[in-house]
Amino acid sequence: MPDPQARSWRVDEPYIRVKGQWSYLYRAVDKQGRTIDFLLSEKRDTAAAKRFFIKAIQNNEAPAKI
């Protein structure tokens, strides 16, 4: 489980195949590489990025740095 006090997140959005469908996996990790939150999206655009960050911040304490 990620440290709730994680001061910074690293974010990546690789293009992956899930059940035969290509999707972008938005994922935030802490300094140790532990997953903070994730979102699968058909598109890699501003709307998907906003959805991901809103979800991640609602479910976790917002970091000092991303």
N, C-alpha and C positions, 0 to 999 in steps of 0.2 A: 504494500500500500504506500502511495507517495506521501512524503512528508508534508503535512498541511501547512507548514511554515516555509515551504520552498520559496526562495527569494528570486529565482529566475527560472524561466522555461526555455527550452529549445523546441522549435517547431519544424516539422517536415511534412511534405505532402506528396509522397510517391504515388505513382499510377500503378494499381495492382489489379489482379483478376480475382473476383470473388464469385464462386458458383457460375463460372463462364462469362461473367459480365465485368467489363473494365470500369473501375471506379478510382477516385482519388481518396486516399486515406490521410486525412488531416490528423496529426498526432502531436501532442505536447508532452515532453518528457522533462524530468528534473535533472539536476547535475549528475546524478548517479545512473541516468538512463531509464528510470522507472516511469511508466506511463501515468500522466496526470489525467488526460482525457483524450477522446478521439471522436471523429465523425467521418462517415463514408459519404461521398458525394459523387454524382454523375459528372458534375462540372467543377472546373478549377477557375473560379471567378470571385469577384468581390463579395457577392451575396453569400457564397459558400463559406468564405473566410470569416465574414461577420457572424454567420450562424455558429461556426465552430467556436470563435472567441466568446460570444455571448454564452453559449452552453458551458464552455470550460470555466469561465469566471463565475457563472451561477452555481456550478457544482463544486468549486474550489475557491480558496482565498486568492484574490488577484495578486500576481507576483509584482515585485518592484521592477523587474525587467523581463522582456520577452525577446 
